[in-house]
Amino acid sequence: MATTSTSLGLDSTIATPEKLRSLLDRQRAAFAEEGVATYEVRIDRTDRLIALMVENKDEIANALNEDFGHRSYVASLLADVWFVIDSYKYNKLHLRDWMQPETHEAMFPDAQARVEYQAKGVVGVVSPWNFPWNLAFDPIGYAIAAGNRVMLKPSELTPSTSALMAELTNQYFDETELAAVQGGPEVGAAFTALPFDHLIFTGSAKVGSAIMRAASASLTPVTLELGGKSPALIGRSADLGDAVRRILTAKTFNAGQVCLTPDYVLLPKELEEQFVSAAKTAVASMYPELKNNPDYTSIINETHFSRLKNWLADAESKGAEVIELNPASEDLSDIAARRFAPTLLLKVTDDMTILQEEIFGPLLPVVAYETLDEAIAFINARSRPLALYYFSNDTAEERQVLNRTLSGGVTVNDCMTHAFDHSLPFGGIGASGMGAYHGKQGFLTFSHARAIYRQSKTPQAELLFRPPFGEPVKAFLESEITK
Ligand code: NAD
């Protein structure tokens, strides 16, 4: 396991409020002293982020494996390493363009109006356990590209990973550029009470709400990347086999411990039998066995494993039909291994916890519908989801679904892909979050769009507003206040 020794002495100690405050002060002083971080400085910092990820990819995957009990090595490299490096490369490609001031149309011909994108200062990042590097280091990349300093508080549920983050940031960065601190909810509370210049939080809605309250004391702007119940709606014109394969691919990735995973399926009533058969085929082809399959990730800890078991029992006791997708019929009861079979639940009802809470695991309730109106009403009766997945070959119906629902993002005919395209903003709406990052939106989120106006020499520009208000201003108002 990685050990750390930062100037905060965070290897075995938890950050105290005083140490956190002192780190913030040092970062802020360095920010002020540096002035505007040039394009070259931002590229150098981005290159160091790339080097950190590339040179330590195996250490990163190993620490994740240790934290999860078992974490697919390839999935770790895909989601926590490659994706982040790819986003840094995207930033490098576009940064010069993003940094350009924007010229606007001024009120007077000889005046100038422009927007300059200015770094905000010190950005706080609080991140979750499910894709620890992705959800900490991707936002960090945008904050750094925008010229900020960054303090990170990763999750206590992935201690090896969080310790490695502290060690590597210390190795590749001065602590006034980027620093990672350790600790759980208490440190999180002290961290989010700091007067950051921007705070980005990825995690649960419950903690997101506490963070917004904490940030309100210093009027720190927040970006909240939360979760929720993202539906996968299958239309009657969809290629069912393809839809089921894609839904199960997403649902079994990281064993469903993904904010964007399809939480439940809305399926035309008459297709239930075909759906179950296609789901069995899809899982068997991806995971002929589950118990020792290196590609299948374990549930993060016993608390979450028991939570999923309890929610399954709750649904079963209330009449759900449970279909375990366990191709080799293995015994997966070993709580130490925490392998949880993908499981379909049919005949589900609103009183079951699985239809109320975000599942965050490989349980997949299937809600049967007769009409599209019924399916749309089901989605709209719940909090606004982070994502909506819609499968169909009917463009008129697709337009209806897009017009009559709201969600953070949408992928049509697949799951999650809208979030992998660096050019698209990523974020929630309502209970699934506020604000967004990724692509240019990531740069903008961590920048202040500063309006700069250089006044015209036209006498009118001044005289109109100066009392005593005489005939010229009255004539001006007369001529301008019209329909
Ligand atoms: P969590 O909210 O329990 O914890 C997230 C982080 O907040 C951790 O670092 C934790 O230490 C910290 N924290 C806990 N209590 C705090 C407090 N009172 N004040 C300040 N910080 C505090 O979330 P989790 O269990 O780590 O992650 C799962 C949740 O995250 C799910 O709801 C999932 O949907 C969501 N999520 C969202 C996205 C996204 O991009 N929208 C991505 C991944 C996960």
Boltz pocket constraint, residues with backbone or C-beta under 6 A from the ligand:
constraints:
  - pocket:
      binder: B
      contacts: [[A, 126], [A, 127], [A, 128], [A, 129], [A, 130], [A, 131], [A, 135], [A, 153], [A, 154], [A, 155], [A, 156], [A, 183], [A, 184], [A, 185], [A, 186], [A, 187], [A, 188], [A, 189], [A, 190], [A, 192], [A, 202], [A, 203], [A, 204], [A, 205], [A, 207], [A, 208], [A, 210], [A, 211], [A, 225], [A, 226], [A, 227], [A, 228], [A, 258], [A, 259], [A, 260], [A, 358], [A, 360], [A, 386], [A, 428], [A, 432], [A, 433]]
      max_distance: 6.0
